Amino acid sequence: MAQKPLRLLACGDVEGKFGILFNRVRAIQKKSGNFDLLLCVGNFFGSTPDAEWEEYKTGIKKAPIQTYVLGANNQETVKYFQDADGCELAENITYLGRKGIFTGSSGLQIVYLSGTESLNEPVPGYNFSPKDVSSLRTMLCTTSQFKGVDILLTSPWPKYVGNFGNSSGEVDTKKCGSALVSSLAMGLKPRYHFAALEKTYYERLPYRNHIVLQENAQHATRFIALANVGNPEKKKYLYAFSIVPMKLMDAAELVKQPPDVTENPYRKSGQEASIGKQIPAPVEESACQFFFDLNEKQGRKRSSTGRDSKSSPHPKQPRKPPQPPGPCWFCLASPEVEKHLVVNIGTHCYLALAKGGLSDDHVLILPIGHYQSVVELSAEVVEEVEKYKATLRRFFKRQGKRCVVFERNYKSHHLQLQVIPVPVSCCATDDIKDAFITQAQEQQIELLEIPEHSDIKQIAQPGTAYFYVELDTGEKLFHRIKKNFPLQFGREVLASEAILNIPGKSDWRQCQISKEDEETLARRFRKDFEPYDFTLDD
């Protein structure tokens, strides 16, 4: 017999508005049936007079549901929480304590951490310290059987939670929130994580707790930040959900991945950080910038920010990316680069027509500095690569074409992201995907589909040989190259009868044209692309 799910409610900052909260809970229960628990994060008490609270404290009024709350986040409200280990504040209202694990009779496991972050010891009653976080992690994560917890309750948001995810609105998750909470969430792997304090609602896309193709699948985490009770903007402050304790779930059911699952937002920053230190934001490495006037307009020059430069005549020099061991055909500063094929230059990347392209508008996205593959790129270069990809998709879509992007990190020295437009009239995206999979099977190539929101840096380490293709739907196919791999595989599939039907063009050397014709194609592409060019000055 299947385990009956628990029905829970989670709430953001109550701030002393007990009547509004509990009346809302009563209305929900009248309409949808009873819930088992109400979990409150953020500021339970506010700066309002105590008259209303006294009615609950003395028993005149009663919470309509068993309610669990976190402790103080400021000096003003410490007085309400006398026992650091938790206690009953009023009938049906329980303070969980400064930190700990609450396990219900059903087996549901809830980890809680009260207060806001402080890196100094000793901490006052409204803060938590690195030692608090470390003790929680040690309490749970050191056993070999540990797989995660059902629910994590904190008042602050975890820092960086927006990485790889949907927009968090006005909250900048690279600046706001607690790095210690990020570290805790990284270690505890909660199925649900609730937080508040930012007075807004944010339900992040679920994120995975394992590295695709490198670790066994684990359950996903859902982070939900809740607004303050009774806010005038009517932002969501109460969240209803059902949950079966993970210890009672079938293992295969537990690790099922939601279709919109993303990479773990803390992996790059949280995993390497030791407890007790702020988790640092990833350090980015700037590529060198080179300036070319591709628009044939006098007096127009791009600065390293893509805008007219009016700054100091002695700007700070960025650190250079890794240098090539010898001559490179694709480093923009290299004399070997065929600059007449360059059609657009950004801050960290540039766009060039492919030599011997499958079509007149077959282009390459290349880093300006020397990087061998996507997995070696710094975050700022990745950001511009994604901007180029999105822009090219819009550009080709207006022409009735869809984009196929692929990379072969094998027997190559400089990253080349091939972008090939395929007329919509030729075939559907599913046909392109099937063509890649079919041809891979014929050549005994294991081509795996990876999640849409996955980050290839989590799948392949620097130095790993691989082939990777991304379709216009966001679907991605990946092959880890272990031995010989056909160098023209990507071109062969796209040139096949199933796609572009130009099998004679599968080898780029058979498609070369004169330099004069290349210059003509480049001029035409620049002109057509200019309305979409995000690198142009304002």
C-alpha positions in Angstrom: 0.0 0.0 0.0 1.4 3.4 -1.0 2.4 5.8 1.8 -0.2 8.6 2.1 1.6 12.0 1.5 1.8 14.5 4.3 0.1 17.8 3.5 2.2 20.8 4.6 2.1 24.6 4.5 5.1 26.9 4.5 5.0 30.6 5.2 7.3 33.6 4.9 7.8 36.5 7.3 4.7 36.7 9.6 6.0 39.9 11.3 3.4 39.7 14.0 0.4 39.5 11.7 -1.0 36.3 13.3 -4.6 37.0 12.6 -4.1 37.5 8.8 -2.0 34.3 8.6 -4.3 32.0 10.6 -7.5 33.3 9.0 -5.9 32.5 5.7 -5.0 29.0 6.9 -8.5 28.4 8.1 -9.9 29.5 4.7 -7.5 27.1 2.9 -8.4 24.2 5.2 -12.1 24.8 4.8 -11.7 24.7 1.0 -9.0 22.0 0.6 -9.2 19.9 3.8 -6.8 19.8 6.7 -3.1 20.2 6.6 -0.6 18.4 8.9 1.9 21.2 9.7 2.6 24.9 9.1 6.3 25.8 8.8 7.2 29.5 9.3 10.6 30.9 8.1 11.8 34.5 8.4 10.6 36.9 11.1 7.7 35.4 13.0 7.5 38.4 15.4 7.5 42.0 14.2 7.7 45.5 15.6 3.9 45.6 16.2 2.5 45.8 19.8 2.3 42.5 21.7 -1.5 42.7 22.3 -2.4 40.3 19.6 0.4 37.8 20.6 -0.8 37.9 24.2 -4.1 36.5 23.1 -2.4 33.4 21.6 0.1 33.2 24.5 -2.7 33.2 27.1 -4.9 30.8 25.1 -7.6 33.3 24.2 -6.9 32.5 20.6 -5.4 29.3 19.1 -3.5 28.5 16.0 -5.7 26.3 13.7 -2.8 24.0 12.9 0.4 22.7 14.5 2.9 25.5 13.7 6.7 25.4 13.8 8.7 28.6 13.7 12.3 29.7 13.4 14.0 32.0 16.0 15.0 35.7 16.0 16.8 37.5 13.2 17.4 40.7 15.1 18.0 41.9 18.7 14.4 43.2 19.0 12.7 39.8 18.9 15.3 37.7 20.8 13.1 38.2 23.9 10.4 35.9 22.5 12.8 32.9 22.3 14.0 32.1 25.8 15.1 28.5 25.2 17.8 28.0 22.6 16.8 24.3 22.3 13.3 25.2 21.3 10.0 25.3 23.3 6.3 25.8 23.0 5.5 29.5 22.6 1.7 29.1 22.7 -0.8 26.3 22.1 -0.1 24.8 18.6 2.9 27.2 18.1 6.4 25.7 18.7 9.8 27.3 18.4 12.1 24.7 16.8 15.3 26.1 18.3 18.6 27.7 17.2 19.6 24.7 15.0 18.8 21.0 14.7 16.9 18.2 13.2 13.2 17.6 13.7 11.9 14.1 12.8 8.2 13.6 12.8 6.4 10.4 13.7 6.0 9.8 9.9 9.7 9.8 9.4 9.7 13.3 7.8 13.1 14.9 8.5 13.3 18.7 8.8 16.6 20.5 9.4 16.3 24.0 10.7 18.7 26.9 11.2 17.5 30.1 13.0 19.0 33.6 12.6 21.2 35.4 10.1 24.8 34.8 9.2 27.7 36.1 11.3 31.3 35.1 10.8 32.4 36.3 14.3 32.4 34.2 17.5 30.7 34.2 19.8 27.5 35.0 18.0 24.4 36.7 19.6 21.1 34.9 19.8 19.9 36.1 16.5 22.9 34.9 14.4 24.3 31.6 13.3 28.0 31.0 12.8 30.3 28.8 10.6 30.5 26.4 13.6 26.7 26.1 13.7 26.6 25.1 10.0 29.6 22.8 10.4 28.0 21.0 13.3 24.8 20.5 11.3 26.6 19.1 8.4 28.8 16.8 10.6 25.7 15.6 12.4 24.1 14.3 9.2 26.6 14.1 6.3 29.3 12.0 7.8 27.4 8.7 7.6 27.7 6.6 4.5 23.9 6.0 4.4 23.2 9.7 4.2 21.3 10.7 1.1 19.7 14.0 2.0 16.9 15.5 4.1 13.3 16.2 3.3 13.1 19.8 4.2 15.6 22.6 5.1 14.3 25.7 6.9 16.4 28.9 7.0 15.5 32.6 7.2 18.1 34.0 4.8 18.3 32.9 1.2 21.3 30.9 0.1 23.8 33.0 -1.9 24.1 32.1 -5.6 20.8 30.2 -5.6 19.9 31.9 -8.9 23.0 30.5 -10.8 21.8 28.4 -13.8 18.2 29.0 -12.8 15.2 31.2 -13.7 15.3 34.9 -12.8 15.0 35.7 -9.1 13.5 39.1 -9.9 14.9 42.1 -8.1 17.0 40.0 -5.7 20.6 39.7 -6.8 21.6 36.3 -5.6 25.3 36.9 -6.2 25.2 39.7 -3.6 22.2 38.8 -1.3 21.8 35.9 0.9 24.1 33.7 3.0 27.1 31.8 1.7 26.9 29.6 4.8 23.4 28.6 3.9 24.6 27.8 0.4 27.2 25.5 1.9 24.6 23.9 4.2 22.1 23.3 1.3 25.0 21.9 -0.8 25.8 19.3 1.9 22.3 18.4 3.2 20.6 18.0 -0.3 17.1 18.9 0.9 14.2 18.0 -1.3 12.6 21.3 -0.3 14.4 24.4 1.0 12.3 27.4 2.3 13.6 30.9 3.1 12.3 34.4 3.5 13.5 37.9 4.6 13.7 39.4 1.0 9.9 40.2 1.0 9.4 38.5 -2.4 8.3 35.2 -3.8 10.7 33.1 -5.8 10.3 29.5 -6.8 13.5 28.4 -8.4 13.6 25.7 -11.0 14.5 22.4 -9.3 18.2 21.6 -9.3 20.0 18.3 -9.3 22.3 17.0 -6.6 24.5 14.9 -8.7 26.9 15.3 -11.7 25.3 13.9 -14.8 27.2 10.9 -16.3 29.6 10.9 -13.4 27.5 10.1 -10.3 24.5 8.0 -9.6 21.2 10.0 -9.9 20.0 11.6 -6.7 16.8 13.5 -5.9 16.3 17.1 -7.0 16.0 20.1 -4.7 13.3 22.7 -4.9 14.1 26.1 -3.4 11.1 28.4 -2.5 11.4 31.9 -1.0 8.2 33.3 0.4 7.1 36.9 0.8 5.8 38.6 4.0 2.3 38.0 5.3 -0.3 40.5 4.2 2.0 42.3 1.8 0.2 45.0 -0.3 1.6 43.6 -3.6 -0.2 40.3 -2.9 3.0 38.4 -3.4 2.8 34.7 -2.4 3.5 34.2 1.3 1.9 30.8 1.8 2.9 27.6 -0.1 1.0 24.3 0.0 2.7 21.0 -0.9 2.5 17.3 -0.3 5.4 15.1 0.5 6.2 11.5 1.3 9.2 11.1 3.6 12.2 10.1 1.6 12.9 7.1 3.9 9.5 5.6 2.8 9.9 6.2 -0.9 10.9 3.8 -3.6 14.5 4.7 -4.6 13.7 4.9 -8.3 10.7 7.2 -7.6 12.8 9.4 -5.4 15.5 10.1 -7.9 13.2 10.9 -10.9 14.3 14.1 -12.4 11.8 16.9 -13.2 11.8 17.9 -16.9 12.9 21.5 -16.0 15.8 20.4 -13.6 19.0 22.5 -13.8 22.5 22.3 -12.6 23.3 22.7 -8.9 23.7 26.5 -8.3 26.3 26.0 -5.6 28.6 23.5 -7.1 31.2 25.8 -8.6 31.3 28.0 -5.5 30.1 25.9 -2.6 31.8 22.6 -3.1 35.3 23.9 -2.9 34.6 26.3 0.0 35.5 25.2 3.5 33.0 25.8 6.3 33.7 29.0 8.1 34.6 31.0 5.1 32.4 33.0 2.8 31.8 31.1 -0.4 33.6 33.2 -3.0 32.0 34.2 -6.2 33.8 32.5 -9.1 36.8 34.5 -10.1 36.6 35.4 -13.8 39.5 35.8 -16.1 39.3 38.4 -18.8 40.4 37.7 -22.3 42.6 40.2 -24.2 40.6 42.5 -26.4 41.5 43.4 -30.0 39.7 46.1 -32.0 38.7 45.9 -35.7 36.3 48.2 -37.5 34.0 45.7 -39.2 31.3 48.2 -39.9 33.4 50.3 -42.4 32.4 53.5 -40.4 35.1 56.0 -39.6 35.8 56.9 -36.0 33.9 54.1 -34.5 35.7 52.0 -32.0 34.6 49.4 -29.5 36.0 49.5 -25.9 36.4 46.4 -23.9 32.8 47.0 -22.6 31.4 47.3 -26.0 30.9 51.1 -25.6 32.8 54.3 -26.5 35.8 54.5 -24.2 36.1 57.7 -22.2 37.9 56.2 -19.3 41.4 56.7 -18.0 44.2 56.5 -20.6 45.8 53.8 -18.4 43.1 51.2 -17.8 43.8 48.2 -15.7 45.1 45.4 -17.8 43.1 42.2 -17.6 44.8 38.9 -17.0 45.4 37.0 -20.2 43.9 33.6 -20.8 46.1 30.5 -21.4 48.5 31.1 -24.3 48.8 28.6 -27.2 51.9 26.4 -27.3 52.5 27.5 -30.9 50.8 29.3 -33.9 47.0 29.2 -33.6 44.6 29.7 -36.6 41.9 31.0 -34.3 43.4 33.3 -31.6 42.3 36.7 -32.9 45.7 38.3 -32.2 47.5 35.6 -34.2 48.9 36.4 -37.6 47.5 33.1 -38.8 43.9 34.2 -38.4 42.1 34.9 -41.7 40.7 38.1 -40.6 38.6 38.7 -43.7 36.3 35.9 -42.4 35.7 37.7 -39.1 32.2 39.2 -39.2 31.6 40.4 -35.6 33.7 41.0 -32.5 32.5 41.2 -28.9 34.3 41.6 -25.6 35.4 38.0 -25.1 34.3 36.2 -28.3 34.1 36.8 -32.0 32.1 35.5 -34.9 33.6 34.3 -38.2 32.4 32.6 -41.3 33.4 28.9 -41.4 36.1 28.2 -44.1 34.5 25.7 -46.5 31.1 26.1 -44.7 28.1 23.9 -45.3 26.3 27.0 -46.3 27.0 30.7 -47.0 26.0 31.6 -43.4 27.7 28.7 -41.6 29.5 30.6 -38.7 31.8 29.9 -35.8 31.7 31.3 -32.3 35.2 31.6 -31.1 36.9 33.0 -27.9 39.2 35.9 -28.6 41.8 34.4 -26.3 43.1 30.9 -26.4 40.8 28.3 -24.9 40.6 24.7 -26.1 37.0 23.9 -25.2 33.8 25.2 -23.6 34.6 23.5 -20.3 37.8 25.7 -20.0 36.0 29.0 -20.5 35.6 31.5 -17.6 32.1 32.5 -16.6 32.2 35.9 -18.4 33.3 34.2 -21.7 30.5 31.6 -21.3 28.0 34.4 -20.8 29.0 36.0 -24.1 29.0 32.7 -25.9 25.4 32.2 -24.8 24.6 35.7 -25.9 25.9 35.0 -29.4 24.0 31.8 -29.6 20.7 33.5 -28.6 21.3 36.3 -31.0 22.1 33.9 -33.9 18.9 31.9 -33.2 16.9 35.1 -33.5 18.8 36.1 -36.6 18.3 32.8 -38.4 14.7 32.4 -37.2 13.7 35.6 -39.1 15.1 33.9 -42.2 13.0 30.7 -41.7 16.0 28.7 -40.3 16.8 26.9 -37.1 20.2 26.6 -35.5 22.3 23.5 -34.8 25.4 24.1 -32.7 28.1 21.5 -32.2 31.6 21.3 -30.7 34.3 18.7 -31.3 36.9 18.8 -28.6 39.2 16.3 -30.2 42.3 16.8 -32.3 41.7 20.6 -32.1 43.6 23.3 -30.2 41.2 26.2 -30.1 37.5 26.1 -29.3 35.3 26.3 -32.4 31.5 26.3 -31.8 30.0 25.5 -35.2 26.7 27.2 -35.8 24.8 25.8 -38.9 21.5 27.2 -40.0 19.0 24.6 -41.3 15.9 25.8 -43.3 12.7 24.9 -41.4 11.4 23.6 -44.7 14.1 20.9 -44.8 13.1 19.0 -41.7 11.8 19.2 -38.1 14.1 19.4 -35.1 13.2 15.8 -34.1 14.4 14.7 -37.6 17.8 16.4 -36.9 18.0 14.7 -33.5 17.1 11.3 -35.0 19.7 11.8 -37.7 22.5 12.3 -35.2 21.4 9.4 -33.1 21.0 7.0 -36.1 24.3 7.9 -37.6 26.0 7.6 -34.2 24.6 4.1 -33.8 25.8 3.1 -37.2 29.3 4.2 -36.3 29.1 2.6 -32.8 29.2 6.1 -31.1 27.4 6.3 -27.8 25.5 9.6 -28.1 23.7 10.4 -24.8 20.9 12.9 -24.3 21.7 15.2 -21.4 19.2 17.4 -19.5 18.3 20.7 -21.2 19.4 22.9 -18.3 22.7 21.0 -17.7 26.0 22.7 -17.7 28.5 20.8 -19.8 31.2 21.9 -17.3 29.6 19.5 -14.9 29.7 16.6 -17.3 33.2 16.9 -18.8 36.4 18.0 -17.0 39.0 20.1 -18.7 41.2 18.0 -21.0 38.3 15.5 -21.7 37.7 14.7 -25.3 34.1 15.0 -26.3 31.6 15.7 -29.0 28.5 17.9 -28.2 25.5 19.0 -30.2 22.7 21.4 -29.2 19.4 21.7 -31.0 17.2 24.8 -31.2 14.8 23.3 -28.7 17.6 23.3 -26.1 18.0 19.5 -26.3 21.6 18.3 -26.1 23.5 15.2 -27.2 26.9 14.3 -25.8 29.6 11.7 -26.5 32.7 11.2 -24.4 35.5 10.3 -26.9 37.6 7.5 -25.6 39.4 6.5 -28.8 39.2 7.3 -32.6 36.4 9.6 -33.5 35.4 10.7 -37.1 36.5 14.3 -37.4 33.7 15.3 -39.8 30.9 13.6 -37.9 28.9 16.7 -37.2 29.2 17.9 -40.8 28.4 14.4 -42.1 25.1 14.3 -40.2 24.0 17.7 -41.3 25.1 17.3 -44.9 23.2 14.0 -45.2 20.1 13.4 -47.3 18.0 13.5 -44.1 19.0 17.1 -43.3 20.6 19.5 -45.9 21.0 16.9 -48.6 24.4 18.0 -49.6 26.5 14.9 -48.9 29.3 16.1 -51.1 30.0 18.9 -48.6 30.7 16.7 -45.6 34.4 17.5 -45.9 35.2 21.3 -45.6 38.2 20.9 -47.9 35.9 20.1 -50.7 33.9 23.3 -50.1 36.7 26.0 -50.2 36.1 29.0 -52.4 38.3 31.9 -53.4 39.3 34.6 -50.9 37.4 37.2 -53.0 34.2 35.1 -52.7 34.8 34.7 -49.0 35.2 38.5 -48.6 31.9 39.0 -50.5 30.1 36.5 -48.2 31.6 38.1 -45.1 30.4 41.6 -46.2 26.9 40.3 -46.9 26.7 38.6 -43.5 27.9 41.7 -41.6 25.3 43.8 -43.2 22.5 41.3 -42.6 23.6 40.7 -39.0 24.0 44.4 -38.0 20.4 44.9 -36.8 21.0 42.0 -34.3 24.5 43.0 -33.3 24.5 43.4 -29.5 28.1 44.5 -29.5 27.4 47.8 -31.2 27.7 51.1 -29.4 24.5 52.6 -28.0 
